[in-house]
Amino acid sequence: MTEVGRPRKRKEDARLLTGRTQWTDNLRQPGMLHVAFLRSPMAHARITRVDVSGARGLPGVVAAFGGQDLAGEQGSLPCAWPVTEDVIIPDHPPMAVSEVRYVGEAVACVVATDRYLAADALEAIEVDYEPLPAVIDLAEALAEGSPKVHEEGNKAYSMKITTGDIDAAFQDAPVVIDRTYVQQRLIGAAMEPRAVVATTDGDSFTLWSSTQIPHVLRVMLALTTGIPEHKLRVIAPDVGGGFGTKLQVTAEEVLCLLLTRRLGKPIKWNESRSEGNLTVHQGRGQIQHIRLAAEADGRIRGLQVDLLADMGAYLVLLTPGIPLLGATMFNAIYKMDAYEFGCTGVFTTKMPTDAYRGAGRPEATFGIERIMDELAAELNVDPLEVRRRNWIKHEEFPYTTISGLTYDSGNYEAATEKALSLFGYDKLRAEQSDRRDRGDPVQLGIGVSTFTEMCGLAPSKLLGAARFAAGGWEHGSVRMLPTGKVEVITGTSPHGQGHVTAWSQIVADALGVPFEDVAVVHGDTAISHKGLDTYGSRSLVVGGVAVLQACEKVREKARRLAAHALECSPEDLDFAEGAFTVRGTDSRRTIQELAFAAFTAHDLPDGVEPSLDSDATFDPDNYSFPHGTHLCAAEVDTETGLVKIRSYVAVDDIGKVVNPMIVEGQVHGGIAQGIAQALFEEAVYDAEGNLLTSTLADYLVPSAADLPDFTTDRTETPATSNPLGAKGVGEAGTIASTPAVVNAIVDALRPYGVQDITMPCTPERIWRAVEGARP
């Protein structure tokens, strides 16, 4: 039985679920000190005085610093995606020196022998501020005379992309739909808050961090701090969730390194949950103005998208590029004659935005799937029918879209038909009609989301053309140990995805060794010296393929040893189930026997090195394009605004599946996060720039009790962009589910004249929408 496709329980889970593992917070170093940060209570102000002397004399306090004390060495936090030639990238000191631009920005710190002593000593620091106006509203930020977040102004960049004749598409169009949608800001709530430990040994440094990107972090920290890269080791131990919020080079990582360099002692920082809500970069944050032109039968002629994207106070690692990841996705699975995409990045006095699960793709999918429902309503056509009239048919693949991407494979018809069957679509429509006829105060809505996404962040050439600072390749190494066991070194850095299990399955099949005989090592730049880490559903379709290609090189090395041992030509050997066999005979050698032969090196062919170990770096030629159909049935109480999701069906096509059990978990978690945006979560700021949702008492993260059961299934059209045929699954549920839920709510309320509800669709907002739409 092959391993790929088998629902293996995860190797990682025994230690992760019992806590018998190494989290950053578990680390203890001899003589370790703890740092706590004093954070600005003001969204925008000049710093006129910082006095840390009161803290320095307190028991247990070793040192205290203001931003001015570190100004000469702290540099500026990096932005790796300068999306246009004229993009404004302001200096971003890890600790504010002269001005603060969001509530929570660090202005001073205390280093003490105990975490709680350090936190208590912050109260003895005196800071004087000269208040400046907050900048909160995106449209007002761009208005003439608006207060400036930075001296250069509030516009970070502006860009526009047009393909086809957009004016002709809208001229005399029988149907034009014009809508504005709001993508609220979201705060990541990973299971493990952030934590950092920095140590020094002479001129060498080690940084442990709960990060998704140890390799990227190492490069960026070297550039920011001036520590030579070869003198810096970054380790990401087991990391409890990330969802993009740990795809960052943070102020705390830089400052811990600087403090350990200055004091010569190990430095540790642990984030509290409320501190995290203030200082973890936030996701989404867009105003989407969308216009769609169509023929009388619903065929799309043209699509215009104009975004205002909230950058927050600074451009952190990927901030300006995140909304642009949706630039080629608003057209989704649909054919059209013309497309125009515009985006303006806007500075505000709020926490910077950056990648959050899906990163640009959920925003785009929400916009197009919402307006497709509006088109169906305008034409009085079933929402699925209007999609069928426009989507790319399975026989048309590969298909180059209006935005220039080439979708290699897909079958939207098959995924939709399976979803409809599981959902009982016709029966639910009949019930909906009956409730409407009866005037039932609890109405039934049916939401549709037919989606695709681009993932497997690569190829490097395309990223270079987009002005991205890094490539999209990934690295893998396979070591054959003398006893026949296998060590895999991967450049990906998991934070809950199950890489150890999936990679073991790939290697077990490729080398014909037992699943249990494979170990996977990751997350340490001193061991895994090469990699670009984990985000954008790239791990399997890029990193997993690198491991597979390394296995192929191991096999070819072993083939030469087998041919020598069996006294035949390498071309006369077949490889199956972990052994080379001379074709037409029963003479054979297992790859594990050959690993020991390579180790002893007693009888090797001339010119052959005594090793089967191999490396590979994979850089794909194209993205991968998962797709699927998600259907949601929601009961909406028009008298109270309460929403109950009655059933939810997700049929995804993610190409070849390595481990169905892991896929189920990824889809379930993704749907949960998408539903959370639709119904529960929102980062709320007041007019003065204060974050009103700074604790989990105010920021509503749903529990299992708040979510329905999910019915999930799959269709399979293998990707052609990688030899595994895989497409990626980590973000699919989040991308598809939000519009499915909101479409269901709006569908329930259309008889009341409701066309949209701003997310999250809370009972109060729904009730107000119903009351406001009454005659």
N, C-alpha and C positions, 0 to 999 in steps of 0.2 A: 504493500500500500504506500502510495506516495504521501509525503508530508504536506506539500503545498495543496491547499484546499481542505485540510483536515482541521476540525475545530479543537485544537489543542488548548488545554488550560495553560495559562501564562506561567512561565518559569519564575517570573519576578514576584508573583503575588504572595507567596508564602512569607517572604521577609517584609514586603511592603505593608501587607495587611496586619502583621503582628508588630510592626515597628522595629523589627530586628535588622535595622539597616543603618546607613550613614546619611543622615540629613545634615545640612550645614549647621543647624542649631545644636546638633549633638556634639560638635567638635569642641574639644578642650585642648589648649596649648599651654605649656609651662609659662607662668608669668603673664598670662593673657589679661589684657585690659578691655574694658567695654566703653563704647562711645554712644552718646545720645546727642540728638540734634535739636537745637532750638529752631522753631519754624515760624515764619511770618504769620501774624494774625490778620494781615492786610493784603488785599489783592493787588494794590498798586501804591507804592510809596517810595520816597527817597529815604535812605538810611543816613541819618545825621550823626549817630553815635552808637557804638557798641562797646560796652564795658564788661569784660569778663572777670575782672579782678575779684569780685565778690564770690565767684564760684571757685577760684583757684585755692582759696584757703580752707575750703570745707573738707571734712574727714573723708578719706578715700579718693579724693580728686587728685589726679596726677597732672593734668593739663587742661587748659580751656583756650579756645581760639575763636576769633571772629573772622569773617571773610577777608578782612584787610590783612590779617596775619598770614594768610595762605595765598594772597593775590599773586605773588610772584612765581608760584609753582603749580597752581591748580589748573591752568589752561582753560579750555572751553570744551564742553561736552560735544561730541561729534554729531554731525548730520551727514549720513552717507549717501543721500539721494538728492543732489541739487538738480531738480527736475527741469529747470530752464536756465539759460545763460544768465538771466538777470534776476534769478531768485534771491531774495534777501535772507541771509542766514546770520542772524545777530549772534554776537558773543554770548555764551551761556556758561558762566562760571558755576562749578558745582556748588559753591557756597557764595551767596550773594555778597557783593562788595559795596555797591553804592545804591542799588535800587532793587526792589522786589517787584515781581510781576504776577504772582499768584499766591493765594493763601496756601501755606505749607512749604514754601521755598525755604531752604536752610539758610540761616543767618549767623549761627554760632554753634559750637559744639563743646561738650565736656567729655573728657576721658577719665575714667575712674576704675577702681579695682572691682566694682560690682555694677551690674546693669542698672539696678534701682538707685544706687548712690549717684550714678551719672545722671539719671533722669531727674532725681530730686534736685540736684545742683543746678539744673537749668533755670530754676526759679530765681537764682541769685544773679543771673545775667541781666544787665540793663541795656535796653535798646530804645533809641528815640527814632521815631518815624515822622516824616513830613508827608501827609497823605496826598495822593494824586488820584485823579478820576479813574474809576474802573471802566473797562470796556468789555461789555458782555454780549450785546446784540450784534449779530453778524452784519446785517444791513446797515445799522447805525455806525458800525466801525468803519465802513467804507464811505460814509457821507462826509462831505466837505465840512471841515471844522471840528470833526470828531477828535476827542482826546487821543493821543498817540500812545500805543504800547511801547513802540521803539521810535527812535528819532527818525528813522527812515520811513516811517508810516505804518499803516496797518495792513497793507496788501503785501503778502509774502511773494505771490506770483500769480500770473494769469496765463492761461493757455487755451487754445481752441484747435480742434481737429475736425475737418469736414471731408466727407467722401460722398461722391455723387452730387447731383444738382438739388440741393436742399430747397432752394426757392421754388423750383419747378414742382417739387414734391408737394409743397403746401399750397401752391397756386391753384385755385378753383377745386381744391380737394372736397369731395362730398361730405367727409366727416373730419372734423378737427377736434381733438380732445386736449384740453389744457389743464394741467393739475400741478399743485405744489405739495410736496411731501416733506416731512421732517424726520430726520434720523437723529433721535436723541442720543446724548452722550451716555456711554456705559462704563461701569467700573468693574474690572476683573476681580473675581473672588476665588482665586486659586486656593486649593486646600492648604498649601503651605505658604505662609507669608514670606517675604524676601528675607534673606539673611546673608551676611558676608563675614568671612574671617580672612585677615591678611597677616602674613608673617614675613620676616626677613631673615636672611642668613648672609651677612656681609653685604655684597652687592647684588644678591639674588633674592627674588620675591616669589611667594606663592599666594595665590588668591583662591579661596573656596567661595563659591557663590551659587545660590539657587537660581541659576540662569539657564535659558534655552540655548545659549550661543557661546560656549567656552572658547571656541576658536576665533570667532569674530571679536569677542570681548578682549582676548589677548592682544590682537593687532591694534584695536582701538585704544586700549589702555596704554600700550607702548607709545602710540602716537601722541596721546594726551598728556601723559606724565613724564615722557622722556626716558623712562626705564627701557633699556634695550630689550627687544623682543626675546632674544635668546636667554635673557636673565629673568624672564617672567614666565611662571607656570600658572595656568588657570585650571581649576578642577570644578566640575559640576557633579557633585555626588548625586544620589537619588534625589530627584526634584519632584515635589508634590504639586504638579499642575502648572501650567503656564498660560495657554490660550493666547499667546502673543504678548501678554503683559510682562513676561520675562525675556522677551526679545528686545533687549535694551542695553545700553551702556549707561549706568545710573550714576547719579551724583555720589551716592553712598559707596559704590565700588571704588570710585576714584579717590574719595576722601579717606577711606580706610587704608588704601595703599599709601597715600601721602602721610598719614599719621603713623603708620608702622615704619615708614622710612625716616620720619623725623624723630620718633621716640625710641626706635630700636626694639620694640616690644610687639608681640601679637596683638592685633586689634580686632574686636568682634562687634558686630551690630546686628540686632534683631528688630524686625519691624513689627509693631503692633498692628492689629487689624484696622483700627481707626486711623493710625498713621498711614497705613497703606491706602486707604480710601482717599486721603489727601494727596499722596505723592506717587502712586502708581499711575503711569500714563493711562489715559482713558481712550475708549474706542468710539467709532462712528462720529457723530457731530456734523451733520450736513443739512442744508436746505436744498431740496431738489426741485427745480422747475422743469417740468417735462411736457413737451408738446408732441402729439402723434397725429399724423395725417393718414387717412385711409380712404379706400374706395367704398362705395355703397355696400359692397358685399363683405367688407371687413378686411380686405387685403391691405397690408400696410404699405403706404407709399414712402413715408419719411418719418424720422424720429429726431427730435431736438432735445438735448439735455444740457441744462445750465446749472452748475453746482456752486454753492457757497460752502466751502469746507473750513471748518473751525480747526485752526492749527493749535490753538492755545497760545501760551506766552512765548514759546520757543519752538524751534524745529529740532526735535530730538532725532534719533537714529534714522527712522524712515518716514517721519511725519509728512513731508510734502508729497511723497509718492503714494501714500495709502489710497487717497481718493482716486488716483489715476489708475490703480489696479482694476477699477471698474470701468475705465474708459472703453475697453474693448468688449465689455460684458453687458452693457445696457441693451444691445441688440439681441443678446441671449440666443435662443434657438430659432430665431425668426428671420425670414427673408424680407428684404426691403430695398427700395431704390436709392435712398439717400439717408445719410446719418451725419449729425453734427453733435459734437461733444465739447463743452466748455467748462472750465473749472477755475475758480478764483480761491486761492488760499488766504485766509484771513487771520491775523493775529488778534487774540483776545487776552484778557487778564484772567485766564483759567489754566488749569493743569494742561500741559501739552497732550495732544492726541497722537496715537500711533497705532500699530497693528493690534487688532483684537479679532478673535476667531473668524476667519473668512477674509478680513482685511480688504475692503473695497468691493469684493464680490457680493456679500450680502446686501450692501447698500444698492448696488446696481440691480440685483435680482428683485429686490423689493420694488424699486421704481418701475421696472418694466412689467412685472407681474401685476402690480396694482393697476397700472394704466391699461393693461390688456383686459382686466375685468371691467374697467370703465368703458372701454370700447364695446365689449359684449353688451353691457347695459344700454349703451346708446343705441345699438342696433337691435336690441331685444333678441339677442342670440345667446344660446348656452355658452358659458365661458370656455368650455372645452372645445366647442365647435369653432369658435373664433381663433383659438390656438391652432387647431388642425389645419385651418385654411392658410396659416402662415408659417408653420414650422418646416424645417428642413426634413425631407423624407429620407428614410434609411437608405434608399438606393442612390441618393445623391452624394453620399460620402465617398471620398474626402471632399469637404466643402469649404471654400474660402468665403468668409463672411464679409459683410459690408464694412466692418472695421478692420479687416485685413488679416485676421487669424484664420488658420486652416484647421478645421475640426477633422481629425483623422478618422473617427468612427463613432457610431451611435445609432440608436434605434428608439426614437421618442415614442413611436407608435406602440411598440411592444411593452415598454415600461408603463405607458398610460393604460393600456388595456388590462394589464395585470393589476394595476392599482384600482381601476374601476371595479374589477371582479371582486377583489378583496374588500372593497369599501361598501359595495351594494349601492352604487350611485343612483340608479333609477328609483329604487325603493325610497331612498332618502329624499329625492326630489319630490316624489309623490307625497311623502309625509310633510314636507315643507309647504307644498301647495295646500294641503288640507288645513294646516295650522293657520295659514294666511286667510283662507276662506272663513275659518271659525273665529278669526280675530283673537287668537290665543295671545295672551300677554307675553308668553315665553315663545319667541320665534326661533326657528331653526335656520341656520346659515351654513352654506357649503362653500368651502374655500379651496381654490385650486392653485398649485404652484408647479409649473413645468419648467425646469431649470437646467442650465449647464453652468460649469465654472471652468476656469483655467487654473491648473495647479501643477505641482512639480516645478517649483520656481526655477526656471532655466528657459532657454539655453543662454550661455554666457554672452554670445554675440548680440542677442536681442536685449539682454539687460544692459550691455554696453551702449547700445543705440538709445536706450531710455535714460542714459546718464547715471545708471546705478553704479555704485563704487566697487562692487564685488561681482564675482561670476556666479554661475548657477550649477557648477559641477559638484560632484561629491566623490569621496575617496573611501576605499575599503581595503583591508588586508586580511589574508587568510594564512594562518600558521599551522602547518602539520607537525604535531608534536611526536617525539620518538615512539610513544606508546600507541599512536594512532588516533589520539584525541585531537580536537580541532579548536583553536582559538581564533576568533574573529575580532578584528579591530575596526570599528566603524567611526566615520567622521560625523555621523548623526548623533544627536544628544537628546535622548528621550526624556520626557517628563510625564510619563503615564501611558504612552501609546503601545507598549508591548513589543518594542524592537527586539529585545533579547529572544523572545519566543519566535517571532516571525523570521528573524534572520537565521535562527537555528533551523527552522523548517526549510528555508531556501538552501542552506548549506548541506543539510542532511540529504536532500534530493540530488543536489549537484554533485556531491562527492560519494554518495551512497553509504554514508556513515550513520549510526544511530543518532536520533534526535538528542538523546541524553548525552552524547559524546561531544556536543558543541557548546562552547562557552563564548559569550559575547562581551567585549570590553569597550567602554565608551566614556566620553566626558572628561578626559584628562589629557591636556595638550602635551604632557611629557610622554604619554604612551600612544595616544592617537594624535600624531603630530600634524595631521593634515585633515581639514574638513571645513564645511560651511554650515554644519549644525541643522537644527530642526525648526521648521515653520513652513507655512504655505503648502501643506500636504505634499512635501517633497521627499520625505524620508524614504519611503518604499520605492517610489518611481525613479528616484535618482540614487539615493544611498543604497537601497537594496539591490539595485542593478549593478552598482560598483562592486558589491560583495559577490554577486553572481559571476561577474566577469573575472574577479580574482580567483574564484573557484575554477573557472574554465582554464586559467593559466596554470593552476595547480595540477589539473588533470593532464595538461599537455606535458608538463615536466615529468609527471609520473609515467606517462606513456613511454617516454624514452627509456626510463629505468626498467619498465616492464618488458619492453622489446629486448633490451640487453639481457635481462634475466631469463627470458623465455626463448632467446635466440631466434628472433624473427624480426621482420620489418615493422616499424610503428604503424604503417598503413594496414597491416594484417590483424590489428587488434581491435576488438569491440569492447566498449565499456558499458557495463550495466550492473546495477545493484552493488556498486562499490568495488567492482573487480574488472580487470582487463583479462580478456580471454582470446587466445589465438583462434581466429575464425576457422570453424570446421573441426576443432579439437576440444578437449576438456582441460587443456593446459591453461592455468590462470594464476594471477597474483592480485591480491586485494590492495587497494590504495593504502590501507593501514599497514600492511606488510611492507609496502614500498617506502612508507614514511620511516620505518625502522631501518630499512636498507640504506636510505639516504643518510640517516643519523650515524650508522656505523661506518659508512663510506668504504667498506672493505672491497666492494666490487662494483665500481661505477664506470660507465662508459667514459672514454677519454673526452676531456673538455666539458664534462658535466659537473656542476657544483653540487656539493652535498646538502641540498636543501630543496624542498618542494614549495617553500613559502613564496607567496606571490601577492602583489599589490595591483590595484586597478583604480583609475579615475574615470568616471563616466560623466560626460557632458551631452545631454540629449539634444536632438535636432529640433524638438518642438515641445510645447507644453503638453500636458495630458488633459482630457476633457471629460470628466465624469458628468453624468446627467441623471435625471430621474423625474418622477411625478409624485408629489405629496398632496394628499387630500385630507381636509379637516372638516368635521361636522361639529358645529358649536351651537349650543342653546344659549340664547341671549334674553334675559329677563328685561323687558322694556320698561318695567315699573321700578326696578332697582338698579339696572345696569350690570347685574352679575352675569359673568360668562362662565359656562361650563363646557369644556371640550368633551364631547360625547364619544367621538371616535377619531382616530388619527391613523392614516395609512401612508407609509413611505415605501416606494419601490425605487431603488437606486441602481444605476448601472455604473459600477466602478471598475469595469474590466475584470481581469483575472483576480480572484480572491485567494490570498495566501492562508488566512485564518478566519473562517466565518464567525467564530466567537468574538474575536477582537473587532471585526467589522460591526457586529451587532452593538457592542459597547460604544464604539465611536459614533454610530448613527444615533443611538439613544441619547448619549451625552450632547451631541450636536443639536438634536431636536429640542432638548431641554433648554439649551441656551437661546435658541431662536424663539421659543415660546416665551422665555423670560423677557426678551426685548419686546415682544408683542403685548404682553399683559402686565409685567411687573416692574422691570428695572428702569431707572432713570437717574442720572446724576443731575441734581437740581442746584442751581446757583441763584442767589438773590441779586438785587440790583447793585449791591456793593461788592459783588464777587465772592461772597461767602458760600462755601459748599454746605448746603443744608442736609445732604445725605452722607455725612461723614462717618456714620456707624451703621452696623447691620440692623440696628433698630429703626433706621430711617431709609436705608437702601434695601429694597425688598428682593432678596434672592430666594427663589422658590425652592421648596423641599419636594421630596417624592410625593408627599400628600397633596401638593398643589398641581400635580401633573397627571395626565391620563395614561392608560396603558397604550403602548404603540404596537401597531401591526406593521412589521417590516418584511420586505422580500427584495429580491434582486433579479435583474436581467443581466446578461453578460455579452458585451461586444468588446473584445480585447483591444487594448491600445496598440497602435502600430509604431509608437514613438519609443518603445523600449522593449527589450526581449522578454521581460516578464509578462507583458500585456496588461500591466496594472495601471490604474488611473488615479488612485488616491481617494481617501474617504474621510479624512480628519475634519473637514469643514463642511461637507455636503449637508448634513442635517441642519446646521445653523443657517446656511445660505437659503435653503429651501423653505424652512418652517415658518419664518416670520411672515412672509406674504400670504402663506396658506391660512394662517390663523386670522390675520387682519382681513383678508378677503372673505373669510367665513363670517366674521362679525358684521362687516359692511353688507354682505349679501343678506344677512338676517334682517337688517334695518332698512333696506332699500324701499320697502313699501311706506316707510315713514319719511322718506325724502332725504335720508342720510347718505352722503357720498364718500365721506372719509371721517376717520377719527384719529387724532394725533396719538402716537404711541408714547407711553404704554397705554393700552386701552383699559383704563381703570373703570370700575363701576361708576364713579362720579363723572368721568368724561363721557361715558356712553349715555348715562342718564341726561346729561346736559345736551348732548347731540340730539337725542330723541326729542327732548322738550323744545330745543331751539328750532327744530325742523317742523314742528307742528304748525298748522295754519293759524 
